[in-house]
Amino acid sequence: MVHRRKLYWLSLALAVALAAAYGFHRELWDRYAQYRKSENTVQAVEREVNNLNTAITVVKGEAEKLDTDPVEVEKAIRRIKKLVRPGETVFRIEPSPSPDGKSAPSVVKDGPGSGPDMGARTEGEQRSEKEP
C-alpha cells in the first residue's frame, strides 16, 4: 500500500513537472498575456465602434431635421454664418483667468445687432427670439 502511494505521488509530481516544462517551452504564459492584451484592445475598439455608431445616428437625425424643419435650418444658418436679427442681444461666454490659473467662464453682453457668436445661447433663447 505504501508503495502505491509513493508511485501515485511520484506520477503526480512527474505530470506537474511535464506540464510546467511544456508550458515553459511553448511560452504559454507570455501567449496568455498577449491574448489578454488583445482581448482588452478588442473591447476598447468595440466600445469606440458603438460610440461612433451612436454619433452617426445623432448626426443622421440632425441632417433629417435640416431637411424637414425650417426652424432647424434657420438655427444652423445663424450659427454657422454668425447672424443676428436686428434688436437681438447676444451673450458670448468667454473664459477669464482665475487666481489659481484655471479659466472660469464669464459673460460678455453685446449690444443689439452686434456680436456674432450664436453658439453660447440655448435653443430656448433662440426660439423665443424668432417669434415676431
GIJO-V23948 format. One record per residue. N is the residue number from 1. SS is DSSP state (H for helix, E for strand, C for the rest). PSI is psi in radians with two decimals (999 if undefined). NEAR is the number of other C-alpha atoms within 12 Angstrom. Layout:
# GIJO-V23948
{{N & SS & PSI & NEAR} {N & SS & PSI & NEAR}}
This chain:
# GIJO-V23948
{{1 & C & -0.72 & 7} {2 & H & -0.65 & 8} {3 & H & -0.67 & 9} {4 & H & -0.70 & 10} {5 & H & -0.78 & 11} {6 & H & -0.73 & 13} {7 & H & -0.69 & 13} {8 & H & -0.90 & 14} {9 & H & -0.64 & 14} {10 & H & -0.77 & 14} {11 & H & -0.62 & 14} {12 & H & -0.79 & 14} {13 & H & -0.68 & 14} {14 & H & -0.72 & 15} {15 & H & -0.75 & 14} {16 & H & -0.75 & 14} {17 & H & -0.73 & 15} {18 & H & -0.73 & 14} {19 & H & -0.73 & 16} {20 & H & -0.73 & 16} {21 & H & -0.74 & 15} {22 & H & -0.80 & 14} {23 & H & -0.70 & 16} {24 & H & -0.74 & 14} {25 & H & -0.69 & 14} {26 & C & 0.01 & 13} {27 & C & 0.84 & 15} {28 & H & -0.59 & 16} {29 & H & -0.76 & 16} {30 & H & -0.71 & 14} {31 & H & -0.67 & 15} {32 & H & -0.71 & 14} {33 & H & -0.71 & 13} {34 & H & -0.69 & 14} {35 & H & -0.80 & 14} {36 & H & -0.71 & 14} {37 & H & -0.78 & 14} {38 & H & -0.58 & 14} {39 & H & -0.74 & 14} {40 & H & -0.67 & 14} {41 & H & -0.75 & 14} {42 & H & -0.75 & 14} {43 & H & -0.71 & 14} {44 & H & -0.72 & 14} {45 & H & -0.67 & 14} {46 & H & -0.71 & 14} {47 & H & -0.73 & 14} {48 & H & -0.71 & 14} {49 & H & -0.76 & 14} {50 & H & -0.75 & 14} {51 & H & -0.73 & 14} {52 & H & -0.66 & 14} {53 & H & -0.68 & 14} {54 & H & -0.75 & 14} {55 & H & -0.68 & 14} {56 & H & -0.74 & 14} {57 & H & -0.74 & 14} {58 & H & -0.79 & 14} {59 & H & -0.68 & 14} {60 & H & -0.69 & 14} {61 & H & -0.72 & 16} {62 & H & -0.68 & 18} {63 & H & -0.67 & 16} {64 & H & -0.69 & 15} {65 & H & -0.68 & 18} {66 & H & -0.50 & 18} {67 & H & -0.50 & 15} {68 & H & -0.46 & 13} {69 & C & 1.97 & 15} {70 & H & -0.49 & 15} {71 & H & -0.72 & 20} {72 & H & -0.66 & 22} {73 & H & -0.84 & 19} {74 & H & -0.73 & 25} {75 & H & -0.78 & 30} {76 & H & -0.75 & 23} {77 & H & -0.77 & 18} {78 & H & -0.65 & 21} {79 & H & -0.80 & 23} {80 & H & -0.81 & 15} {81 & H & -0.12 & 16} {82 & C & 0.88 & 22} {83 & C & 2.61 & 24} {84 & C & 2.55 & 30} {85 & C & 2.67 & 23} {86 & C & 2.36 & 16} {87 & C & -0.12 & 15} {88 & C & 2.58 & 26} {89 & C & 2.21 & 25} {90 & C & 2.32 & 31} {91 & E & 2.09 & 26} {92 & E & 2.37 & 23} {93 & E & 2.05 & 21} {94 & E & 2.47 & 16} {95 & E & 2.43 & 14} {96 & E & 2.53 & 15} {97 & E & 2.44 & 12} {98 & C & 2.94 & 11} {99 & C & -0.54 & 8} {100 & C & 0.10 & 8} {101 & C & -0.20 & 9} {102 & C & 2.70 & 10} {103 & E & 2.38 & 13} {104 & E & 2.52 & 14} {105 & E & 2.52 & 14} {106 & E & 2.70 & 15} {107 & E & 2.30 & 15} {108 & E & 2.19 & 18} {109 & E & 2.18 & 20} {110 & C & 2.67 & 19} {111 & C & 3.08 & 17} {112 & C & 2.30 & 16} {113 & C & 0.12 & 19} {114 & C & 3.06 & 21} {115 & C & 1.77 & 26} {116 & C & 0.14 & 27} {117 & C & 1.79 & 25} {118 & C & -0.28 & 31} {119 & C & -0.29 & 25} {120 & C & -0.15 & 24} {121 & C & 2.70 & 26} {122 & C & 2.93 & 18} {123 & H & -0.68 & 18} {124 & H & -0.71 & 12} {125 & H & -0.71 & 18} {126 & H & -0.71 & 27} {127 & H & -0.68 & 17} {128 & H & -0.49 & 13} {129 & H & -0.41 & 20} {130 & H & -0.40 & 20} {131 & C & 2.41 & 11} {132 & C & 999 & 9}}
